[in-house]
Amino acid sequence: MSTNTALILIDVQNHFDSPENGVRNNINAEENMATLLNIWRKTNRPIIHMQHISNPSLPHHHGRDIKEIVAPLPGEPVMIKNVNSSFIGTNLENHLHEAKIETLVIVGLTTDHCVSTTTRMAKNLGFTPFIVSDATATFERISFDGKLYTAEEIHNLALVSLSDEFATVIDTKGVLELLEG
């Protein structure tokens, strides 16, 4: 992986710690995100934090904050988005083009929503996305017909739908090996 490969951290926010979200998979996803973030910082690779704020006119609350484990350092870009895609309503695409960034390593929450939407758009816009399977996570869901799908099932199906056509699915260890190689 080139030194100009960007790490994009999507919606790693306190809200996702709320019990109202239900059962989650990949409990160690944030630790894996932090591992990658620390490597990116040590090797001076580009980092972009995405923060989802659906309604900016509402007062600030703790749930909107980026989790401390991956909190941005001064100078690291934080882009606010209002919808699932990190490319809609932000300057992410222009920022990447101006920096001549072509390859993206994508981590964050949740696999089947904002991470998936951003990954699909990244590929459609001509970028080369890698999605890190153990540095993403989601929650269990009840389907339209009342069936409960576990968080692991939802996560895996989201990754399956992205694999090969939209992204290379890889784990943290695989990213670290690519960085060393």
KEKE-3310 file (N, C-alpha, C; in steps of 0.2 Angstrom, whole numbers, plus 5000, padded with zeros to 4 digits):
npx = (5004:5003:5011:5002:4989:4974:4966:4950:4939:4924:4910:4913:4906:4900:4886:4884:4887:4876:4863:4851:4853:4854:4861:4878:4891:4908:4915:4928:4931:4934:4946:4954:4952:4959:4972:4976:4974:4984:4996:4994:4996:5009:5016:5014:5003:4988:4974:4956:4943:4926:4910:4894:4881:4865:4855:4861:4856:4851:4854:4871:4876:4883:4882:4885:4899:4915:4922:4933:4944:4948:4949:4951:4967:4974:4974:4970:4959:4941:4926:4910:4895:4878:4870:4870:4881:4898:4902:4892:4887:4898:4916:4924:4927:4933:4944:4951:4954:4962:4973:4978:4975:4971:4968:4959:4957:4945:4936:4924:4908:4891:4893:4884:4877:4882:4896:4895:4888:4897:4908:4903:4900:4913:4920:4912:4916:4928:4939:4950:4944:4947:4940:4939:4937:4937:4937:4926:4908:4892:4874:4861:4846:4829:4819:4809:4799:4798:4808:4823:4839:4855:4869:4881:4877:4871:4882:4892:4884:4884:4897:4899:4892:4899:4911:4924:4917:4915:4924:4940:4939:4946:4956:4962:4975:4979:4980:4990:5000:5001:5005:5018:5024)
npy = (4994:5011:5026:5036:5031:5033:5032:5030:5034:5030:5037:5034:5035:5040:5037:5024:5016:5015:5005:5004:5002:4988:4971:4969:4965:4961:4967:4971:4980:4994:4994:4988:4998:5008:5003:5003:5017:5022:5017:5023:5036:5036:5033:5044:5044:5049:5053:5053:5058:5054:5061:5059:5069:5071:5081:5096:5107:5104:5104:5101:5085:5072:5059:5062:5064:5059:5044:5042:5033:5033:5047:5062:5070:5086:5095:5084:5080:5082:5078:5083:5074:5072:5062:5044:5042:5046:5054:5063:5079:5083:5088:5077:5070:5079:5083:5071:5069:5081:5079:5068:5055:5039:5026:5019:5015:5008:5010:5008:5012:5010:4993:4989:5001:5016:5013:5004:5011:5022:5015:5009:5020:5026:5017:5018:5031:5030:5027:5015:5005:4997:4987:4985:4971:4967:4979:4985:4986:4980:4980:4969:4965:4966:4960:4965:4955:4951:4942:4939:4944:4941:4951:4947:4940:4950:4959:4950:4948:4961:4963:4953:4957:4968:4963:4961:4966:4980:4982:4977:4965:4964:4960:4967:4962:4958:4971:4977:4968:4971:4984:4983:4975)
npz = (5000:4996:5002:5001:5004:5010:5027:5031:5044:5048:5056:5070:5083:5100:5101:5096:5107:5114:5123:5116:5103:5101:5100:5096:5084:5082:5094:5097:5087:5088:5094:5084:5074:5081:5081:5067:5065:5073:5066:5054:5058:5063:5051:5044:5035:5025:5035:5038:5047:5048:5053:5058:5058:5059:5060:5061:5067:5079:5097:5104:5109:5119:5112:5098:5098:5093:5097:5110:5109:5095:5093:5084:5081:5083:5067:5060:5048:5050:5044:5042:5040:5034:5029:5024:5015:5014:5005:5000:5001:5007:5006:5003:4991:4983:4991:4992:4978:4976:4985:4978:4981:4979:4984:4997:5014:5023:5038:5052:5058:5054:5047:5037:5034:5034:5031:5021:5011:5009:5004:4992:4984:4984:4976:4964:4961:4956:4965:4974:4985:5001:5013:5030:5038:5052:5058:5057:5061:5066:5070:5077:5068:5064:5052:5038:5038:5050:5055:5065:5062:5066:5072:5067:5056:5048:5046:5039:5027:5022:5020:5010:5000:4996:4993:4981:4969:4974:4983:4991:5003:5019:5033:5049:5051:5039:5032:5039:5035:5021:5022:5027:5017)
capx = (5000:5007:5011:4997:4983:4970:4962:4944:4936:4917:4905:4915:4903:4897:4879:4884:4887:4869:4860:4845:4855:4854:4867:4882:4896:4915:4916:4935:4932:4937:4953:4957:4953:4965:4979:4977:4975:4991:5001:4994:4999:5017:5019:5012:4998:4982:4968:4950:4937:4919:4906:4887:4876:4859:4852:4866:4853:4850:4860:4876:4875:4888:4882:4888:4906:4919:4925:4940:4949:4950:4948:4956:4972:4974:4976:4967:4952:4935:4921:4903:4890:4871:4867:4874:4887:4903:4903:4886:4886:4905:4921:4928:4929:4938:4949:4955:4957:4967:4978:4980:4973:4967:4967:4956:4956:4938:4934:4919:4901:4890:4895:4878:4874:4886:4902:4893:4886:4903:4912:4900:4901:4920:4922:4909:4919:4935:4944:4951:4943:4948:4936:4943:4931:4937:4937:4919:4904:4885:4869:4856:4841:4823:4818:4802:4795:4799:4814:4829:4845:4861:4873:4886:4874:4871:4889:4894:4881:4886:4904:4899:4889:4904:4918:4926:4914:4915:4930:4943:4938:4953:4956:4968:4982:4981:4982:4997:5005:5002:5009:5025:5026)
capy = (5000:5017:5030:5040:5028:5036:5029:5034:5032:5033:5037:5030:5039:5037:5035:5017:5012:5015:4999:5005:4999:4981:4967:4971:4961:4964:4971:4974:4984:5000:4993:4987:5004:5012:5000:5006:5024:5023:5015:5029:5042:5035:5033:5050:5043:5053:5051:5057:5056:5056:5062:5059:5073:5071:5088:5101:5113:5102:5106:5096:5080:5067:5054:5064:5064:5053:5040:5044:5028:5035:5054:5065:5074:5093:5094:5078:5082:5079:5080:5082:5072:5072:5056:5038:5042:5051:5059:5067:5085:5085:5089:5072:5068:5084:5082:5065:5071:5086:5075:5063:5049:5034:5020:5020:5009:5011:5007:5012:5010:5003:4990:4989:5007:5021:5010:5001:5016:5026:5010:5008:5027:5026:5013:5021:5037:5028:5025:5008:5004:4991:4988:4981:4967:4967:4986:4988:4982:4982:4977:4964:4969:4963:4961:4967:4949:4949:4938:4942:4943:4943:4956:4944:4939:4957:4961:4946:4949:4967:4962:4948:4961:4973:4960:4960:4971:4987:4983:4971:4964:4962:4961:4972:4959:4959:4978:4978:4965:4975:4990:4980:4973)
capz = (5000:4995:5008:5000:5005:5016:5031:5033:5049:5047:5062:5076:5088:5106:5100:5095:5113:5118:5123:5112:5096:5101:5100:5091:5083:5082:5100:5097:5081:5089:5095:5078:5071:5084:5079:5061:5066:5076:5061:5049:5061:5063:5045:5040:5029:5026:5039:5037:5051:5046:5059:5056:5062:5055:5061:5064:5071:5086:5102:5104:5114:5119:5107:5092:5098:5090:5102:5112:5106:5089:5092:5080:5084:5079:5061:5056:5045:5052:5039:5045:5035:5036:5026:5025:5011:5016:4999:4999:5006:5010:5001:5003:4985:4981:4996:4990:4972:4977:4988:4973:4984:4975:4988:5003:5019:5026:5044:5055:5060:5054:5041:5032:5032:5031:5029:5015:5006:5007:5000:4986:4981:4983:4970:4958:4959:4954:4970:4976:4992:5005:5019:5035:5041:5059:5061:5056:5065:5065:5075:5075:5065:5063:5045:5036:5039:5058:5057:5068:5059:5071:5070:5063:5049:5044:5045:5034:5021:5020:5017:5004:4994:4994:4991:4974:4965:4976:4988:4994:5010:5022:5040:5051:5050:5031:5031:5042:5031:5015:5024:5028:5011)
cpx = (5004:5006:5005:4990:4980:4966:4956:4940:4929:4913:4907:4913:4900:4890:4879:4885:4881:4866:4854:4847:4855:4861:4871:4888:4903:4916:4923:4936:4936:4945:4957:4958:4959:4971:4980:4978:4982:4997:5000:4997:5007:5020:5017:5007:4992:4977:4962:4945:4931:4915:4899:4883:4870:4856:4857:4862:4851:4856:4865:4875:4881:4888:4885:4896:4909:4922:4932:4946:4952:4949:4953:4961:4971:4977:4973:4960:4946:4930:4914:4899:4883:4867:4872:4881:4892:4904:4898:4886:4893:4910:4926:4931:4934:4944:4954:4958:4963:4973:4981:4980:4969:4964:4964:4955:4950:4937:4928:4913:4896:4891:4890:4875:4879:4893:4901:4892:4892:4907:4910:4902:4909:4922:4919:4912:4926:4940:4944:4950:4945:4944:4938:4937:4931:4938:4931:4914:4897:4880:4864:4850:4835:4821:4810:4797:4795:4804:4820:4835:4851:4865:4879:4883:4874:4877:4892:4891:4883:4893:4904:4896:4894:4910:4918:4923:4915:4922:4934:4942:4944:4952:4962:4974:4984:4983:4989:5002:5006:5006:5017:5028:5027)
cpy = (5006:5021:5035:5037:5031:5031:5033:5031:5035:5032:5033:5035:5036:5035:5027:5013:5012:5008:4999:5002:4992:4978:4969:4966:4965:4969:4974:4978:4990:5000:4992:4994:5009:5010:5003:5013:5026:5022:5021:5035:5042:5035:5039:5049:5047:5049:5056:5054:5059:5056:5063:5064:5075:5078:5092:5106:5111:5103:5100:5091:5075:5062:5056:5064:5058:5050:5041:5039:5030:5043:5057:5070:5081:5092:5089:5080:5078:5082:5078:5080:5072:5066:5050:5039:5048:5056:5064:5073:5087:5086:5083:5070:5073:5084:5077:5066:5076:5083:5070:5056:5045:5028:5022:5014:5012:5006:5011:5008:5013:5000:4990:4995:5012:5019:5008:5006:5020:5021:5010:5015:5028:5023:5016:5028:5036:5027:5018:5007:4997:4992:4983:4977:4967:4974:4989:4983:4985:4979:4973:4968:4964:4965:4963:4961:4947:4944:4942:4940:4945:4948:4953:4942:4945:4959:4957:4947:4956:4966:4958:4953:4966:4969:4959:4966:4979:4988:4977:4971:4961:4963:4965:4969:4959:4966:4979:4974:4968:4981:4988:4978:4978)
cpz = (5000:5002:5007:5001:5011:5020:5033:5038:5049:5054:5068:5082:5094:5105:5099:5101:5117:5117:5118:5105:5096:5102:5094:5090:5083:5088:5100:5091:5082:5091:5089:5074:5074:5082:5072:5061:5068:5070:5056:5052:5061:5057:5040:5034:5031:5030:5038:5042:5048:5052:5056:5061:5058:5054:5064:5068:5078:5091:5102:5110:5113:5114:5100:5092:5096:5097:5104:5110:5100:5088:5088:5083:5080:5072:5057:5054:5048:5048:5042:5039:5038:5034:5027:5021:5014:5010:4997:5004:5009:5005:5001:4996:4982:4985:4993:4983:4972:4980:4984:4977:4980:4979:4995:5008:5023:5032:5047:5057:5056:5047:5036:5030:5030:5029:5022:5009:5004:5003:4993:4981:4979:4976:4964:4956:4957:4959:4971:4983:4995:5011:5024:5039:5049:5062:5058:5060:5064:5071:5072:5072:5064:5056:5044:5037:5046:5060:5059:5064:5064:5068:5065:5056:5045:5042:5039:5027:5018:5016:5010:4998:4992:4991:4983:4969:4967:4980:4989:5001:5013:5029:5042:5050:5043:5029:5033:5038:5024:5016:5025:5022:5006)
residu = (MET:SER:THR:ASN:THR:ALA:LEU:ILE:LEU:ILE:ASP:VAL:GLN:ASN:HIS:PHE:ASP:SER:PRO:GLU:ASN:GLY:VAL:ARG:ASN:ASN:ILE:ASN:ALA:GLU:GLU:ASN:MET:ALA:THR:LEU:LEU:ASN:ILE:TRP:ARG:LYS:THR:ASN:ARG:PRO:ILE:ILE:HIS:MET:GLN:HIS:ILE:SER:ASN:PRO:SER:LEU:PRO:HIS:HIS:HIS:GLY:ARG:ASP:ILE:LYS:GLU:ILE:VAL:ALA:PRO:LEU:PRO:GLY:GLU:PRO:VAL:MET:ILE:LYS:ASN:VAL:ASN:SER:SER:PHE:ILE:GLY:THR:ASN:LEU:GLU:ASN:HIS:LEU:HIS:GLU:ALA:LYS:ILE:GLU:THR:LEU:VAL:ILE:VAL:GLY:LEU:THR:THR:ASP:HIS:CYS:VAL:SER:THR:THR:THR:ARG:MET:ALA:LYS:ASN:LEU:GLY:PHE:THR:PRO:PHE:ILE:VAL:SER:ASP:ALA:THR:ALA:THR:PHE:GLU:ARG:ILE:SER:PHE:ASP:GLY:LYS:LEU:TYR:THR:ALA:GLU:GLU:ILE:HIS:ASN:LEU:ALA:LEU:VAL:SER:LEU:SER:ASP:GLU:PHE:ALA:THR:VAL:ILE:ASP:THR:LYS:GLY:VAL:LEU:GLU:LEU:LEU:GLU:GLY)
# end
